[in-house]
């Protein structure tokens, strides 16, 4: 039995994109109704129609691509296994034992690049992808239930800055 499970498929993402593509023409109608009496509306509306049409076609095209190339992001956490499968980036894929996790750290660098690092007893580190809307709070809660010795951030959504300066040795 899984203690934590999250899965997001490209089909689900495509559905959201198609809904957005259907809503975009509604925004164009609202734009037309509210702005038709304004000065310069004709020129601006011609440009807006082109932009909205291109955006809609790009969204539909991307949605079709997602449907034709099925894949999923998935996190599975059980008593003996913690695995992440990412459809695009190999560095975010791993399969480890929760009992071998020492700590989880949230950090961000001076450029604001945030990352979640999982540190293992053997010195390895794994990066946890944050591009999906799963609950870090629930994941950390289940991880610490399975392995109470894991050191996790007090606030799972706080990413303190590291102040590493080149040439200063820190």
C-alpha positions in Angstrom: 0.0 0.0 0.0 1.2 3.5 -0.9 1.6 6.1 1.8 1.7 8.9 -0.8 0.9 8.9 -4.5 0.7 11.7 -7.1 0.3 11.3 -10.8 -0.2 13.9 -13.5 -0.6 12.7 -17.1 -0.2 14.6 -20.3 -3.9 13.8 -21.0 -4.9 15.7 -17.9 -2.7 18.6 -19.0 -4.2 18.5 -22.5 -7.7 18.7 -21.0 -6.7 21.9 -19.1 -5.2 23.4 -22.3 -8.3 22.6 -24.4 -10.5 24.3 -21.8 -8.3 27.4 -21.9 -8.4 27.3 -25.7 -12.2 27.3 -25.5 -12.2 30.3 -23.0 -9.9 32.4 -25.1 -12.5 33.3 -27.8 -14.9 34.3 -25.0 -12.2 36.8 -23.8 -12.0 38.1 -27.3 -15.8 38.7 -27.4 -15.6 40.5 -24.0 -12.7 42.6 -25.3 -14.8 43.5 -28.3 -18.0 44.4 -26.4 -16.2 46.5 -23.8 -13.8 48.3 -26.2 -15.7 48.8 -29.5 -16.5 52.4 -28.6 -13.0 53.4 -27.7 -10.6 55.5 -29.8 -8.2 53.4 -31.8 -10.2 50.2 -31.2 -10.2 49.2 -34.9 -6.4 49.0 -35.2 -6.0 47.4 -31.8 -8.7 44.9 -32.4 -7.1 43.7 -35.7 -3.9 43.0 -33.8 -5.7 41.4 -30.9 -7.6 39.0 -33.2 -4.3 37.9 -34.8 -2.6 37.4 -31.4 -5.6 35.6 -29.9 -5.9 33.3 -33.0 -2.3 32.4 -32.9 -2.4 31.8 -29.2 -5.4 29.6 -29.6 -3.9 27.6 -32.4 -0.6 27.1 -30.4 -2.6 25.9 -27.4 -4.7 23.4 -29.5 -1.5 22.2 -31.3 0.3 21.6 -28.0 -2.8 19.8 -26.6 -2.9 17.5 -29.6 0.9 16.8 -29.2 0.3 16.0 -25.5 -2.4 13.5 -26.4 -0.3 11.9 -29.2 2.7 11.6 -26.8 1.3 10.1 -23.6 3.5 10.2 -20.5 3.1 10.9 -16.8 4.9 12.4 -13.8 4.4 10.2 -10.9 5.5 10.0 -7.2 5.1 6.8 -5.3 6.0 6.4 -1.6 5.7 3.2 0.3 7.3 1.6 3.3 10.2 0.2 1.2 10.3 2.5 -1.8 10.3 6.2 -2.8 10.3 6.7 -6.5 9.8 9.6 -8.9 9.2 9.2 -12.6 9.5 12.4 -14.8 8.6 12.1 -18.4 11.3 14.5 -19.7 14.2 14.9 -17.3 16.3 12.0 -16.3 17.9 13.9 -13.4 14.5 14.0 -11.6 14.0 10.2 -11.8 15.0 8.0 -8.9 14.0 5.0 -6.9 15.3 4.9 -3.4 14.6 3.4 0.0 13.0 5.8 2.6 15.2 4.2 5.3 18.3 5.5 3.5 17.3 9.2 3.5 19.2 11.4 5.9 17.6 14.8 5.1 15.6 16.9 2.7 16.7 20.5 2.0 15.0 23.4 0.3 17.4 25.9 -1.1 17.6 28.7 -3.6 20.6 30.4 -5.1 21.3 34.1 -5.6 19.4 33.9 -9.0 16.3 32.6 -7.2 16.6 29.0 -8.6 14.8 26.9 -6.0 15.5 23.2 -5.6 14.6 20.4 -3.2 17.5 18.0 -2.5 17.2 14.6 -0.9 20.4 13.6 0.8 21.2 9.9 1.3 23.2 7.9 3.8 25.7 7.0 1.0 26.3 10.6 0.1 24.2 10.6 -3.0 21.7 13.5 -3.6 18.5 13.4 -5.6 16.6 16.4 -6.8 12.8 16.5 -6.3 10.9 18.1 -9.2 8.6 21.0 -8.0 6.9 21.6 -11.4 3.8 19.8 -10.4 1.1 20.6 -7.8 1.6 17.9 -5.3 1.7 18.6 -1.5 5.2 18.7 -0.1 3.6 18.9 3.3 1.8 15.6 2.9 4.8 14.0 1.3 7.1 15.1 4.1 4.6 14.0 6.7 4.5 10.5 5.2 8.3 10.3 4.8 8.8 11.2 8.4 6.2 8.7 9.5 8.0 5.9 7.6 11.5 7.1 8.6 11.3 9.4 11.7 15.0 10.2 11.5 14.7 12.2 8.3 15.4 15.9 8.8 12.9 17.8 6.8 12.3 21.6 6.4 10.0 23.1 9.1 8.2 24.9 6.3 8.1 22.8 3.1 7.5 25.8 0.9 10.3 28.0 2.2 13.4 28.0 0.1 16.2 30.0 1.9 18.9 31.5 -0.2 22.4 30.1 -0.2 25.0 32.8 -0.3 27.8 31.0 -2.2 30.3 33.6 -3.5 32.9 32.4 -6.0 36.4 32.6 -4.6 35.4 32.9 -1.0 35.5 29.2 -0.1 31.9 28.9 1.2 
